[in-house]
């Protein structure tokens, strides 16, 4: 029990620091929303990064390394791959960069902390919306200091489902039958352009599910922690448990099984590839 208490104190210290950093850097990001000078394409013309992303990441990395020199710190804009998830900070300085560039408010600073391959702490700050989400493994999920839980909706026709549209045509074509089915069965299908916020909205009960193919761990790690601590479920589209190596994600309030829809709509051999 003494060891558990010490571990809890260590994580609480990291949570408070991550919250402070996310808000500080989020304020910087918001202040520069109308002064972006450079936009670069990464994996595709619609996968972009700005100088604000890079500076935001540099500020987060600097503060975390100074505060916790024993931890690994890695960000989306890092050049080297990440191999160690034992005690590791994972950062997405602006999740929703395209929204940010166009002046849309759906973007967030995302900070997660992994212990032995599992995200145990997640912080999201949406500066344009003034919303701070956070979760700590075993302690629940919160929005601006108030505990949040997933919705209790059990019927698909009463549900709002969020998706992140893939960056490639091939992935879009794989998911097109699922989009068509969900559009015909649920109350609404939405895309906000930020996986982090999509998951946060599942966690706080604003919608019932989130699904995406071609997603990276840094996009969703903090959001995964939020959903699970709010009482929801996160899996791969295939139905297998989600992990940091997964390339697909399906989160729900736990009452509506979106993975069952995937398996119902797509051929079995296609479902098997949706990792």
Secondary structure, DSSP 8 states (H G I E B T S, - for coil): -HHHHHHHHHHHHHHHHHHHHHHHHHHHHHHTTT----EEEEEETTEEEEHHHHHHHHHHHHHHHHH-TTSEEEETT-SS-----SEEEEEEEEETHHHHHTT-S--EEEEEEEETTEEEEEEEEETTTTEEEEEETTTEEEETTEEE-------GGG-EEEE---SSHHHHHHHHHHHHHHHHHSSEEE--S-HHHHHHHHHTTS-SEEEEES--HHHHHHHHHHHHHTT-EEE-TTSSB--TT-SEEEEE-SSS-HHHHHHHHS-HHHHTT--
